């Protein structure tokens, strides 16, 4: 099994869903970032994950990384939420973000703002001010969720 699938198994064992893993460099430090979301919904929205779950997940994943490190150099493990406003780069990210408000930039720099209603195959369905829009995933240049404060 791969490191990612091993991490995903551990995440699922706690009733959570793996959103993403990434190796990032910030302030001359390498960080292995694991982002998770809840599998549970309340009032049509994903429930939040409590701090204790992040701590428990960190303790479960850390020994795995001692055996199978994600990078060959020193790094810091960071386990948390992908955030309320986050970039969407994979079709899986969109599938896990149904019901959320998004800002999308298409290849020809058209901008769309709306709520993602569903994903069918590579087609994303958005409710916008101008009505229902269907967008092919491959036409998206940039996308991110946003929260109306």
VOSE-780399 format. One record per residue: residue number from 1; residue in three letters; y, x, z of N, C-alpha, C in turn. Coordinates in Angstrom, 3 decimals, m for minus. Example, Ala and Ser with C-alpha at 12.3 -4.5 7.8 and 13.67 -1.06 7.14 Angstrom:
2
resi:1&resn:Ala&n_py:m5.690&n_px:13.190&n_pz:7.800&ca_py:m4.500&ca_px:12.300&ca_pz:7.800&c_py:m3.300&c_px:13.200&c_pz:7.800
resi:2&resn:Ser&n_py:m2.250&n_px:12.850&n_pz:7.080&ca_py:m1.060&ca_px:13.670&ca_pz:7.140&c_py:0.030&c_px:12.900&c_pz:7.870
# end
This chain:
149
resi:1&resn:Unk&n_py:m1.198&n_px:0.852&n_pz:0.000&ca_py:0.000&ca_px:0.000&ca_pz:0.000&c_py:1.249&c_px:0.888&c_pz:0.000
resi:2&resn:Unk&n_py:2.329&n_px:0.332&n_pz:m0.528&ca_py:3.587&ca_px:1.084&ca_pz:m0.561&c_py:4.351&c_px:0.886&c_pz:0.735
resi:3&resn:Unk&n_py:5.312&n_px:1.751&n_pz:0.956&ca_py:6.146&ca_px:1.645&ca_pz:2.150&c_py:6.824&c_px:0.282&c_pz:2.205
resi:4&resn:Unk&n_py:7.364&n_px:m0.166&n_pz:1.065&ca_py:8.063&ca_px:m1.447&ca_pz:1.042&c_py:7.138&c_px:m2.608&c_pz:1.411
resi:5&resn:Unk&n_py:5.916&n_px:m2.601&n_pz:0.901&ca_py:4.995&ca_px:m3.686&ca_pz:1.223&c_py:4.548&c_px:m3.612&c_pz:2.684
resi:6&resn:Unk&n_py:4.407&n_px:m2.405&n_pz:3.231&ca_py:4.085&ca_px:m2.263&ca_pz:4.653&c_py:5.221&c_px:m2.825&c_pz:5.516
resi:7&resn:Unk&n_py:6.450&n_px:m2.507&n_pz:5.143&ca_py:7.617&ca_px:m3.026&ca_pz:5.877&c_py:7.659&c_px:m4.540&c_pz:5.766
resi:8&resn:Unk&n_py:7.413&n_px:m5.040&n_pz:4.563&ca_py:7.434&ca_px:m6.491&ca_pz:4.355&c_py:6.392&c_px:m7.196&c_pz:5.225
resi:9&resn:Unk&n_py:5.209&n_px:m6.605&n_pz:5.379&ca_py:4.162&ca_px:m7.182&ca_pz:6.240&c_py:4.613&c_px:m7.246&c_pz:7.696
resi:10&resn:Unk&n_py:5.246&n_px:m6.182&n_pz:8.157&ca_py:5.742&ca_px:m6.162&ca_pz:9.534&c_py:6.831&c_px:m7.216&c_pz:9.720
resi:11&resn:Unk&n_py:7.734&n_px:m7.304&n_pz:8.762&ca_py:8.830&ca_px:m8.285&ca_pz:8.833&c_py:8.252&c_px:m9.695&c_pz:8.898
resi:12&resn:Unk&n_py:7.283&n_px:m9.984&n_pz:8.040&ca_py:6.659&ca_px:m11.322&ca_pz:8.016&c_py:5.949&c_px:m11.634&c_pz:9.320
resi:13&resn:Unk&n_py:5.374&n_px:m10.613&n_pz:9.970&ca_py:4.655&ca_px:m10.840&ca_pz:11.227&c_py:5.577&c_px:m11.379&c_pz:12.317
resi:14&resn:Unk&n_py:6.883&n_px:m11.165&n_pz:12.147&ca_py:7.860&ca_px:m11.676&ca_pz:13.122&c_py:8.493&c_px:m12.984&c_pz:12.644
resi:15&resn:Unk&n_py:7.970&n_px:m13.551&n_pz:11.555&ca_py:8.506&ca_px:m14.814&ca_pz:11.056&c_py:9.821&c_px:m14.646&c_pz:10.325
resi:16&resn:Unk&n_py:10.053&n_px:m13.450&n_pz:9.780&ca_py:11.280&ca_px:m13.172&ca_pz:9.040&c_py:10.932&c_px:m12.860&c_pz:7.592
resi:17&resn:Unk&n_py:11.966&n_px:m12.699&n_pz:6.778&ca_py:11.774&ca_px:m12.389&ca_pz:5.369&c_py:12.565&c_px:m11.132&c_pz:5.029
resi:18&resn:Unk&n_py:11.934&n_px:m10.212&n_pz:4.323&ca_py:12.612&ca_px:m8.991&ca_pz:3.899&c_py:13.586&c_px:m9.334&c_pz:2.782
resi:19&resn:Unk&n_py:14.857&n_px:m9.005&n_pz:2.985&ca_py:15.876&ca_px:m9.244&ca_pz:1.962&c_py:16.008&c_px:m8.028&c_pz:1.059
resi:20&resn:Unk&n_py:16.091&n_px:m6.844&n_pz:1.673&ca_py:16.289&ca_px:m5.644&ca_pz:0.877&c_py:16.058&c_px:m4.399&c_pz:1.736
resi:21&resn:Unk&n_py:15.738&n_px:m3.300&n_pz:1.058&ca_py:15.747&ca_px:m1.987&ca_pz:1.693&c_py:16.598&c_px:m1.086&c_pz:0.809
resi:22&resn:Unk&n_py:17.309&n_px:m0.171&n_pz:1.431&ca_py:18.167&ca_px:0.732&ca_pz:0.660&c_py:18.376&c_px:2.025&c_pz:1.430
resi:23&resn:Unk&n_py:18.475&n_px:3.094&n_pz:0.667&ca_py:18.872&ca_px:4.381&ca_pz:1.238&c_py:20.323&c_px:4.577&c_pz:0.818
resi:24&resn:Unk&n_py:21.211&n_px:4.675&n_pz:1.803&ca_py:22.633&ca_px:4.826&ca_pz:1.520&c_py:23.178&c_px:6.050&c_pz:2.241
resi:25&resn:Unk&n_py:24.279&n_px:6.542&n_pz:1.728&ca_py:24.935&ca_px:7.685&ca_pz:2.342&c_py:26.327&c_px:7.241&c_pz:2.789
resi:26&resn:Unk&n_py:26.585&n_px:7.383&n_pz:4.080&ca_py:27.883&ca_px:7.012&ca_pz:4.645&c_py:28.324&c_px:8.092&c_pz:5.620
resi:27&resn:Unk&n_py:29.526&n_px:8.590&n_pz:5.435&ca_py:30.103&ca_px:9.600&ca_pz:6.342&c_py:29.157&c_px:10.784&c_pz:6.539
resi:28&resn:Unk&n_py:28.654&n_px:11.333&n_pz:5.438&ca_py:27.756&ca_px:12.492&ca_pz:5.464&c_py:26.462&c_px:12.235&c_pz:6.230
resi:29&resn:Unk&n_py:26.060&n_px:10.971&n_pz:6.292&ca_py:24.833&ca_px:10.613&ca_pz:6.994&c_py:23.977&c_px:9.762&c_pz:6.055
resi:30&resn:Unk&n_py:22.671&n_px:10.017&n_pz:6.043&ca_py:21.748&ca_px:9.212&ca_pz:5.251&c_py:21.209&c_px:8.098&c_pz:6.139
resi:31&resn:Unk&n_py:21.261&n_px:6.886&n_pz:5.628&ca_py:20.817&ca_px:5.711&ca_pz:6.382&c_py:19.744&c_px:4.994&c_pz:5.573
resi:32&resn:Unk&n_py:18.627&n_px:4.678&n_pz:6.214&ca_py:17.615&ca_px:3.819&ca_pz:5.617&c_py:17.872&c_px:2.431&c_pz:6.183
resi:33&resn:Unk&n_py:18.390&n_px:1.556&n_pz:5.344&ca_py:18.843&ca_px:0.234&ca_pz:5.783&c_py:17.820&c_px:m0.824&c_pz:5.379
resi:34&resn:Unk&n_py:17.372&n_px:m1.586&n_pz:6.356&ca_py:16.448&ca_px:m2.689&ca_pz:6.136&c_py:17.184&c_px:m3.977&c_pz:6.506
resi:35&resn:Unk&n_py:17.288&n_px:m4.886&n_pz:5.536&ca_py:17.976&ca_px:m6.160&ca_pz:5.763&c_py:16.957&c_px:m7.289&c_pz:5.757
resi:36&resn:Unk&n_py:17.042&n_px:m8.141&n_pz:6.756&ca_py:16.105&ca_px:m9.254&ca_pz:6.879&c_py:16.861&c_px:m10.559&c_pz:7.083
resi:37&resn:Unk&n_py:16.189&n_px:m11.654&n_pz:6.733&ca_py:16.749&ca_px:m12.992&ca_pz:6.933&c_py:15.693&c_px:m13.868&c_pz:7.587
resi:38&resn:Unk&n_py:16.130&n_px:m14.974&n_pz:8.134&ca_py:15.221&ca_px:m15.918&ca_pz:8.772&c_py:14.488&c_px:m16.733&c_pz:7.714
resi:39&resn:Unk&n_py:13.283&n_px:m17.144&n_pz:8.041&ca_py:12.531&ca_px:m18.072&ca_pz:7.187&c_py:12.874&c_px:m19.513&c_pz:7.508
resi:40&resn:Unk&n_py:13.573&n_px:m19.732&n_pz:8.607&ca_py:13.846&ca_px:m21.075&ca_pz:9.080&c_py:15.209&c_px:m21.568&c_pz:8.612
resi:41&resn:Unk&n_py:15.268&n_px:m22.882&n_pz:8.368&ca_py:16.512&ca_px:m23.518&ca_pz:7.940&c_py:16.917&c_px:m24.589&c_pz:8.946
resi:42&resn:Unk&n_py:18.213&n_px:m24.780&n_pz:9.073&ca_py:18.748&ca_px:m25.817&ca_pz:9.933&c_py:19.975&c_px:m26.400&c_pz:9.245
resi:43&resn:Unk&n_py:19.989&n_px:m27.714&n_pz:9.050&ca_py:21.075&ca_px:m28.394&ca_pz:8.344&c_py:21.304&c_px:m27.798&c_pz:6.953
resi:44&resn:Unk&n_py:20.216&n_px:m27.447&n_pz:6.274&ca_py:20.308&ca_px:m26.927&ca_pz:4.915&c_py:20.720&c_px:m25.466&c_pz:4.810
resi:45&resn:Unk&n_py:20.892&n_px:m24.791&n_pz:5.933&ca_py:21.296&ca_px:m23.379&ca_pz:5.907&c_py:20.275&c_px:m22.549&c_pz:6.678
resi:46&resn:Unk&n_py:20.168&n_px:m21.288&n_pz:6.261&ca_py:19.261&ca_px:m20.393&ca_pz:6.978&c_py:19.750&c_px:m20.185&c_pz:8.405
resi:47&resn:Unk&n_py:18.810&n_px:m20.195&n_pz:9.328&ca_py:19.151&ca_px:m19.886&ca_pz:10.711&c_py:19.453&c_px:m18.398&c_pz:10.819
resi:48&resn:Unk&n_py:20.224&n_px:m18.034&n_pz:11.803&ca_py:20.529&ca_px:m16.618&ca_pz:12.017&c_py:19.367&c_px:m15.958&c_pz:12.761
resi:49&resn:Unk&n_py:19.329&n_px:m14.654&n_pz:12.691&ca_py:18.311&ca_px:m13.861&ca_pz:13.379&c_py:18.967&c_px:m13.293&c_pz:14.627
resi:50&resn:Unk&n_py:18.288&n_px:m13.417&n_pz:15.758&ca_py:18.897&ca_px:m12.919&ca_pz:16.991&c_py:18.671&c_px:m11.417&c_pz:17.155
resi:51&resn:Unk&n_py:19.494&n_px:m10.821&n_pz:17.980&ca_py:19.486&ca_px:m9.368&ca_pz:18.198&c_py:18.129&c_px:m8.869&c_pz:18.679
resi:52&resn:Unk&n_py:17.454&n_px:m9.659&n_pz:19.504&ca_py:16.153&ca_px:m9.238&ca_pz:20.024&c_py:15.139&c_px:m9.028&c_pz:18.900
resi:53&resn:Unk&n_py:15.204&n_px:m9.863&n_pz:17.861&ca_py:14.290&ca_px:m9.714&ca_pz:16.717&c_py:14.573&c_px:m8.414&c_pz:15.970
resi:54&resn:Unk&n_py:15.859&n_px:m8.068&n_pz:15.809&ca_py:16.207&ca_px:m6.802&ca_pz:15.142&c_py:15.676&c_px:m5.612&c_pz:15.942
resi:55&resn:Unk&n_py:15.811&n_px:m5.674&n_pz:17.258&ca_py:15.334&ca_px:m4.592&ca_pz:18.124&c_py:13.814&c_px:m4.484&c_pz:18.029
resi:56&resn:Unk&n_py:13.128&n_px:m5.634&n_pz:18.120&ca_py:11.667&ca_px:m5.640&ca_pz:18.023&c_py:11.207&c_px:m5.088&c_pz:16.673
resi:57&resn:Unk&n_py:11.873&n_px:m5.492&n_pz:15.613&ca_py:11.528&ca_px:m5.019&ca_pz:14.275&c_py:11.736&c_px:m3.509&c_pz:14.153
resi:58&resn:Unk&n_py:12.828&n_px:m3.014&n_pz:14.715&ca_py:13.098&ca_px:m1.574&ca_pz:14.709&c_py:11.969&c_px:m0.816&c_pz:15.405
resi:59&resn:Unk&n_py:11.508&n_px:m1.317&n_pz:16.550&ca_py:10.435&ca_px:m0.659&ca_pz:17.302&c_py:9.101&c_px:m0.708&c_pz:16.547
resi:60&resn:Unk&n_py:8.886&n_px:m1.749&n_pz:15.764&ca_py:7.642&ca_px:m1.858&ca_pz:15.004&c_py:7.651&c_px:m0.989&c_pz:13.741
resi:61&resn:Unk&n_py:8.811&n_px:m0.875&n_pz:13.095&ca_py:8.907&ca_px:m0.136&ca_pz:11.839&c_py:9.038&c_px:1.373&c_pz:12.068
resi:62&resn:Unk&n_py:9.671&n_px:1.772&n_pz:13.140&ca_py:9.931&ca_px:3.187&ca_pz:13.405&c_py:8.664&c_px:4.053&c_pz:13.351
resi:63&resn:Unk&n_py:7.555&n_px:3.667&n_pz:13.996&ca_py:6.343&ca_px:4.501&ca_pz:13.911&c_py:5.794&c_px:4.620&c_pz:12.477
resi:64&resn:Unk&n_py:5.935&n_px:3.554&n_pz:11.699&ca_py:5.509&ca_px:3.597&ca_pz:10.298&c_py:6.302&c_px:4.652&c_pz:9.535
resi:65&resn:Unk&n_py:7.604&n_px:4.724&n_pz:9.797&ca_py:8.465&ca_px:5.686&ca_pz:9.107&c_py:8.211&c_px:7.119&c_pz:9.576
resi:66&resn:Unk&n_py:7.667&n_px:7.268&n_pz:10.796&ca_py:7.282&ca_px:8.610&ca_pz:11.258&c_py:6.141&c_px:9.157&c_pz:10.405
resi:67&resn:Unk&n_py:5.266&n_px:8.259&n_pz:9.943&ca_py:4.113&ca_px:8.644&ca_pz:9.139&c_py:4.478&c_px:8.700&c_pz:7.648
resi:68&resn:Unk&n_py:5.293&n_px:7.731&n_pz:7.216&ca_py:5.698&ca_px:7.632&ca_pz:5.806&c_py:7.219&c_px:7.549&c_pz:5.740
resi:69&resn:Unk&n_py:7.912&n_px:8.681&n_pz:5.837&ca_py:9.375&ca_px:8.644&ca_pz:5.827&c_py:9.924&c_px:8.176&c_pz:4.469
resi:70&resn:Unk&n_py:11.031&n_px:7.420&n_pz:4.493&ca_py:11.607&ca_px:6.896&ca_pz:3.252&c_py:12.329&c_px:7.961&c_pz:2.428
resi:71&resn:Unk&n_py:12.746&n_px:9.045&n_pz:3.075&ca_py:13.419&ca_px:10.158&ca_pz:2.384&c_py:12.906&c_px:11.462&c_pz:2.980
resi:72&resn:Unk&n_py:13.095&n_px:12.555&n_pz:2.253&ca_py:12.572&ca_px:13.844&ca_pz:2.719&c_py:13.505&c_px:14.549&c_pz:3.706
resi:73&resn:Unk&n_py:14.736&n_px:14.077&n_pz:3.829&ca_py:15.687&ca_px:14.695&ca_pz:4.754&c_py:15.863&c_px:13.807&c_pz:5.985
resi:74&resn:Unk&n_py:16.743&n_px:14.252&n_pz:6.885&ca_py:17.030&ca_px:13.455&ca_pz:8.078&c_py:17.723&c_px:12.166&c_pz:7.681
resi:75&resn:Unk&n_py:17.443&n_px:11.107&n_pz:8.441&ca_py:18.052&ca_px:9.806&ca_pz:8.171&c_py:18.118&c_px:9.013&c_pz:9.472
resi:76&resn:Unk&n_py:18.878&n_px:7.950&n_pz:9.420&ca_py:18.975&ca_px:7.022&ca_pz:10.558&c_py:18.445&c_px:5.678&c_pz:10.080
resi:77&resn:Unk&n_py:17.628&n_px:5.017&n_pz:10.874&ca_py:17.113&ca_px:3.687&ca_pz:10.565&c_py:18.113&c_px:2.648&c_pz:11.040
resi:78&resn:Unk&n_py:18.393&n_px:1.703&n_pz:10.174&ca_py:19.302&ca_px:0.611&ca_pz:10.518&c_py:18.639&c_px:m0.699&c_pz:10.089
resi:79&resn:Unk&n_py:18.403&n_px:m1.582&n_pz:11.023&ca_py:17.784&ca_px:m2.872&ca_pz:10.749&c_py:18.788&c_px:m3.958&c_pz:11.109
resi:80&resn:Unk&n_py:19.026&n_px:m4.882&n_pz:10.184&ca_py:19.989&ca_px:m5.936&ca_pz:10.463&c_py:20.029&c_px:m6.992&c_pz:9.376
resi:81&resn:Unk&n_py:21.084&n_px:m7.746&n_pz:9.400&ca_py:21.324&ca_px:m8.824&ca_pz:8.442&c_py:21.942&c_px:m8.250&c_pz:7.173
resi:82&resn:Unk&n_py:21.700&n_px:m8.879&n_pz:6.026&ca_py:22.377&ca_px:m8.426&ca_pz:4.811&c_py:23.861&c_px:m8.795&c_pz:4.820
resi:83&resn:Unk&n_py:24.259&n_px:m9.633&n_pz:5.758&ca_py:25.663&ca_px:m9.999&ca_pz:5.896&c_py:25.977&c_px:m11.344&c_pz:5.256
resi:84&resn:Unk&n_py:27.021&n_px:m11.951&n_pz:5.715&ca_py:27.413&ca_px:m13.255&ca_pz:5.193&c_py:28.032&c_px:m13.135&c_pz:3.802
resi:85&resn:Unk&n_py:28.708&n_px:m12.025&n_pz:3.552&ca_py:29.241&ca_px:m11.730&ca_pz:2.221&c_py:28.552&c_px:m10.457&c_pz:1.748
resi:86&resn:Unk&n_py:27.719&n_px:m10.612&n_pz:0.728&ca_py:26.899&ca_px:m9.488&ca_pz:0.283&c_py:26.731&c_px:m9.505&c_pz:m1.229
resi:87&resn:Unk&n_py:26.439&n_px:m8.329&n_pz:m1.779&ca_py:26.175&ca_px:m8.214&ca_pz:m3.212&c_py:24.780&c_px:m8.763&c_pz:m3.504
resi:88&resn:Unk&n_py:24.659&n_px:m9.375&n_pz:m4.663&ca_py:23.373&ca_px:m9.869&ca_pz:m5.139&c_py:23.023&c_px:m9.073&c_pz:m6.388
resi:89&resn:Unk&n_py:21.925&n_px:m8.339&n_pz:m6.347&ca_py:21.590&ca_px:m7.474&ca_pz:m7.475&c_py:20.252&c_px:m7.805&c_pz:m8.124
resi:90&resn:Unk&n_py:19.399&n_px:m8.555&n_pz:m7.448&ca_py:18.092&ca_px:m8.882&ca_pz:m8.005&c_py:17.921&c_px:m10.395&c_pz:m8.074
resi:91&resn:Unk&n_py:17.001&n_px:m10.819&n_pz:m8.911&ca_py:16.692&ca_px:m12.245&ca_pz:m9.003&c_py:16.206&c_px:m12.758&c_pz:m7.646
resi:92&resn:Unk&n_py:15.467&n_px:m11.907&n_pz:m6.938&ca_py:14.998&ca_px:m12.265&ca_pz:m5.598&c_py:16.141&c_px:m12.539&c_pz:m4.635
resi:93&resn:Unk&n_py:17.230&n_px:m11.758&n_pz:m4.738&ca_py:18.400&ca_px:m11.994&ca_pz:m3.888&c_py:18.956&c_px:m13.391&c_pz:m4.145
resi:94&resn:Unk&n_py:19.015&n_px:m13.788&n_pz:m5.418&ca_py:19.521&ca_px:m15.118&ca_pz:m5.748&c_py:18.602&c_px:m16.203&c_pz:m5.197
resi:95&resn:Unk&n_py:17.300&n_px:m16.019&n_pz:m5.348&ca_py:16.342&ca_px:m17.008&ca_pz:m4.847&c_py:16.469&c_px:m17.187&c_pz:m3.342
resi:96&resn:Unk&n_py:16.781&n_px:m16.109&n_pz:m2.639&ca_py:16.919&ca_px:m16.173&ca_pz:m1.184&c_py:18.295&c_px:m16.671&c_pz:m0.750
resi:97&resn:Unk&n_py:19.177&n_px:m16.911&n_pz:m1.727&ca_py:20.554&ca_px:m17.316&ca_pz:m1.412&c_py:20.902&c_px:m18.698&c_pz:m1.953
resi:98&resn:Unk&n_py:19.895&n_px:m19.480&n_pz:m2.308&ca_py:20.139&ca_px:m20.844&ca_pz:m2.784&c_py:20.883&c_px:m21.618&c_pz:m1.699
resi:99&resn:Unk&n_py:21.903&n_px:m22.367&n_pz:m2.118&ca_py:22.704&ca_px:m23.144&ca_pz:m1.181&c_py:23.968&c_px:m22.441&c_pz:m0.732
resi:100&resn:Unk&n_py:24.132&n_px:m21.184&n_pz:m1.131&ca_py:25.306&ca_px:m20.411&ca_pz:m0.715&c_py:26.363&c_px:m20.374&c_pz:m1.815
resi:101&resn:Unk&n_py:27.608&n_px:m20.177&n_pz:m1.393&ca_py:28.723&ca_px:m20.029&ca_pz:m2.320&c_py:28.736&c_px:m18.612&c_pz:m2.865
resi:102&resn:Unk&n_py:29.020&n_px:m18.508&n_pz:m4.173&ca_py:28.996&ca_px:m17.201&ca_pz:m4.829&c_py:30.144&c_px:m17.043&c_pz:m5.799
resi:103&resn:Unk&n_py:30.482&n_px:m15.779&n_pz:m6.031&ca_py:31.418&ca_px:m15.396&ca_pz:m7.083&c_py:30.622&c_px:m14.551&c_pz:m8.060
resi:104&resn:Unk&n_py:30.666&n_px:m14.950&n_pz:m9.332&ca_py:29.875&ca_px:m14.297&ca_pz:m10.369&c_py:30.809&c_px:m13.770&c_pz:m11.453
resi:105&resn:Unk&n_py:30.560&n_px:m12.558&n_pz:m11.912&ca_py:31.261&ca_px:m12.000&ca_pz:m13.075&c_py:30.211&c_px:m11.827&c_pz:m14.158
resi:106&resn:Unk&n_py:30.465&n_px:m12.459&n_pz:m15.308&ca_py:29.539&ca_px:m12.358&ca_pz:m16.435&c_py:29.902&c_px:m11.151&c_pz:m17.286
resi:107&resn:Unk&n_py:28.997&n_px:m10.769&n_pz:m18.180&ca_py:29.186&ca_px:m9.592&ca_pz:m19.018&c_py:30.517&c_px:m9.548&c_pz:m19.735
resi:108&resn:Unk&n_py:31.011&n_px:m10.687&n_pz:m20.159&ca_py:32.288&ca_px:m10.702&ca_pz:m20.878&c_py:33.473&c_px:m10.933&c_pz:m19.931
resi:109&resn:Unk&n_py:33.283&n_px:m10.629&n_pz:m18.669&ca_py:34.318&ca_px:m10.684&ca_pz:m17.627&c_py:34.754&c_px:m12.110&c_pz:m17.267
resi:110&resn:Unk&n_py:33.973&n_px:m13.117&n_pz:m17.693&ca_py:34.234&ca_px:m14.477&ca_pz:m17.227&c_py:33.856&c_px:m14.539&c_pz:m15.754
resi:111&resn:Unk&n_py:34.669&n_px:m15.236&n_pz:m14.967&ca_py:34.389&ca_px:m15.361&ca_pz:m13.545&c_py:34.037&c_px:m16.802&c_pz:m13.221
resi:112&resn:Unk&n_py:33.016&n_px:m16.951&n_pz:m12.405&ca_py:32.571&ca_px:m18.271&ca_pz:m11.983&c_py:32.471&c_px:m18.253&c_pz:m10.468
resi:113&resn:Unk&n_py:32.928&n_px:m19.333&n_pz:m9.864&ca_py:32.862&ca_px:m19.492&ca_pz:m8.422&c_py:32.174&c_px:m20.826&c_pz:m8.168
resi:114&resn:Unk&n_py:31.113&n_px:m20.799&n_pz:m7.384&ca_py:30.413&ca_px:m22.049&ca_pz:m7.121&c_py:29.257&c_px:m21.874&c_pz:m6.169
resi:115&resn:Unk&n_py:28.566&n_px:m22.980&n_pz:m5.938&ca_py:27.415&ca_px:m22.987&ca_pz:m5.038&c_py:26.146&c_px:m22.916&c_pz:m5.877
resi:116&resn:Unk&n_py:25.256&n_px:m21.990&n_pz:m5.501&ca_py:23.978&ca_px:m21.865&ca_pz:m6.192&c_py:23.071&c_px:m23.004&c_pz:m5.744
resi:117&resn:Unk&n_py:22.692&n_px:m23.854&n_pz:m6.699&ca_py:21.857&ca_px:m25.013&ca_pz:m6.383&c_py:20.370&c_px:m24.705&c_pz:m6.456
resi:118&resn:Unk&n_py:19.974&n_px:m23.948&n_pz:m7.500&ca_py:18.553&ca_px:m23.617&ca_pz:m7.648&c_py:18.396&c_px:m22.500&c_pz:m8.659
resi:119&resn:Unk&n_py:17.195&n_px:m21.917&n_pz:m8.651&ca_py:16.824&ca_px:m20.877&ca_pz:m9.603&c_py:15.521&c_px:m21.320&c_pz:m10.250
resi:120&resn:Unk&n_py:15.512&n_px:m21.376&n_pz:m11.578&ca_py:14.287&ca_px:m21.704&ca_pz:m12.316&c_py:14.062&c_px:m20.608&c_pz:m13.349
resi:121&resn:Unk&n_py:13.015&n_px:m19.821&n_pz:m13.160&ca_py:12.793&ca_px:m18.684&ca_pz:m14.048&c_py:13.957&c_px:m17.718&c_pz:m13.916
resi:122&resn:Unk&n_py:14.613&n_px:m17.410&n_pz:m15.034&ca_py:15.797&ca_px:m16.538&ca_pz:m15.024&c_py:17.098&c_px:m17.329&c_pz:m15.070
resi:123&resn:Unk&n_py:17.024&n_px:m18.658&n_pz:m14.964&ca_py:18.210&ca_px:m19.498&ca_pz:m15.048&c_py:18.688&c_px:m19.891&c_pz:m13.660
resi:124&resn:Unk&n_py:19.985&n_px:m19.672&n_pz:m13.439&ca_py:20.620&ca_px:m20.024&ca_pz:m12.169&c_py:21.488&c_px:m21.255&c_pz:m12.407
resi:125&resn:Unk&n_py:21.435&n_px:m22.207&n_pz:m11.493&ca_py:22.202&ca_px:m23.437&ca_pz:m11.609&c_py:23.268&c_px:m23.472&c_pz:m10.522
resi:126&resn:Unk&n_py:24.532&n_px:m23.550&n_pz:m10.958&ca_py:25.672&ca_px:m23.534&ca_pz:m10.050&c_py:26.444&c_px:m24.835&c_pz:m10.126
resi:127&resn:Unk&n_py:26.924&n_px:m25.297&n_pz:m8.983&ca_py:27.878&ca_px:m26.401&ca_pz:m8.922&c_py:29.249&c_px:m25.762&c_pz:m8.802
resi:128&resn:Unk&n_py:30.115&n_px:m26.002&n_pz:m9.804&ca_py:31.460&ca_px:m25.420&ca_pz:m9.824&c_py:32.489&c_px:m26.542&c_pz:m9.870
resi:129&resn:Unk&n_py:33.755&n_px:m26.170&n_pz:m9.807&ca_py:34.824&ca_px:m27.168&ca_pz:m9.933&c_py:34.753&c_px:m27.890&c_pz:m11.272
resi:130&resn:Unk&n_py:34.231&n_px:m27.198&n_pz:m12.286&ca_py:34.128&ca_px:m27.769&ca_pz:m13.628&c_py:32.784&c_px:m28.451&c_pz:m13.877
resi:131&resn:Unk&n_py:31.979&n_px:m28.615&n_pz:m12.857&ca_py:30.682&ca_px:m29.257&ca_pz:m13.011&c_py:29.535&c_px:m28.270&c_pz:m12.945
resi:132&resn:Unk&n_py:28.360&n_px:m28.706&n_pz:m13.378&ca_py:27.156&ca_px:m27.897&ca_pz:m13.327&c_py:27.179&c_px:m26.817&c_pz:m14.401
resi:133&resn:Unk&n_py:26.882&n_px:m25.583&n_pz:m14.013&ca_py:26.814&ca_px:m24.451&ca_pz:m14.951&c_py:25.429&c_px:m23.839&c_pz:m14.845
resi:134&resn:Unk&n_py:24.851&n_px:m23.538&n_pz:m16.008&ca_py:23.585&ca_px:m22.816&ca_pz:m16.072&c_py:23.884&c_px:m21.412&c_pz:m16.572
resi:135&resn:Unk&n_py:23.401&n_px:m20.416&n_pz:m15.837&ca_py:23.674&ca_px:m19.023&ca_pz:m16.183&c_py:22.362&c_px:m18.255&c_pz:m16.201
resi:136&resn:Unk&n_py:22.165&n_px:m17.476&n_pz:m17.252&ca_py:21.003&ca_px:m16.607&ca_pz:m17.317&c_py:21.255&c_px:m15.394&c_pz:m16.416
resi:137&resn:Unk&n_py:20.279&n_px:m15.056&n_pz:m15.617&ca_py:20.401&ca_px:m13.939&ca_pz:m14.684&c_py:20.840&c_px:m12.655&c_pz:m15.391
resi:138&resn:Unk&n_py:20.339&n_px:m12.414&n_pz:m16.592&ca_py:20.638&ca_px:m11.182&ca_pz:m17.317&c_py:22.072&c_px:m11.105&c_pz:m17.827
resi:139&resn:Unk&n_py:22.790&n_px:m12.240&n_pz:m17.811&ca_py:24.191&ca_px:m12.250&ca_pz:m18.241&c_py:25.152&c_px:m11.881&c_pz:m17.112
resi:140&resn:Unk&n_py:24.636&n_px:m11.730&n_pz:m15.912&ca_py:25.481&ca_px:m11.466&ca_pz:m14.747&c_py:25.749&c_px:m9.972&c_pz:m14.625
resi:141&resn:Unk&n_py:27.037&n_px:m9.637&n_pz:m14.575&ca_py:27.424&ca_px:m8.239&ca_pz:m14.391&c_py:27.545&c_px:m7.900&c_pz:m12.905
resi:142&resn:Unk&n_py:28.191&n_px:m8.802&n_pz:m12.149&ca_py:28.349&ca_px:m8.620&ca_pz:m10.699&c_py:28.229&c_px:m9.991&c_pz:m10.037
resi:143&resn:Unk&n_py:27.727&n_px:m9.984&n_pz:m8.810&ca_py:27.638&ca_px:m11.221&ca_pz:m8.049&c_py:27.697&c_px:m10.907&c_pz:m6.571
resi:144&resn:Unk&n_py:28.312&n_px:m11.809&n_pz:m5.828&ca_py:28.311&ca_px:m11.665&ca_pz:m4.368&c_py:28.496&c_px:m13.031&c_pz:m3.735
resi:145&resn:Unk&n_py:27.954&n_px:m13.151&n_pz:m2.541&ca_py:28.184&ca_px:m14.373&ca_pz:m1.786&c_py:29.555&c_px:m14.274&c_pz:m1.151
resi:146&resn:Unk&n_py:30.119&n_px:m15.410&n_pz:m0.834&ca_py:31.387&ca_px:m15.396&ca_pz:m0.109&c_py:31.377&c_px:m16.536&c_pz:0.900
resi:147&resn:Unk&n_py:32.212&n_px:m16.372&n_pz:1.900&ca_py:32.318&ca_px:m17.371&ca_pz:2.954&c_py:33.769&c_px:m17.829&c_pz:3.006
resi:148&resn:Unk&n_py:33.958&n_px:m19.123&n_pz:2.961&ca_py:35.300&ca_px:m19.703&ca_pz:3.033&c_py:35.726&c_px:m19.750&c_pz:4.496
resi:149&resn:Unk&n_py:36.630&n_px:m18.843&n_pz:4.884&ca_py:37.076&ca_px:m18.739&ca_pz:6.270&c_py:38.016&c_px:m19.824&c_pz:6.579
# end
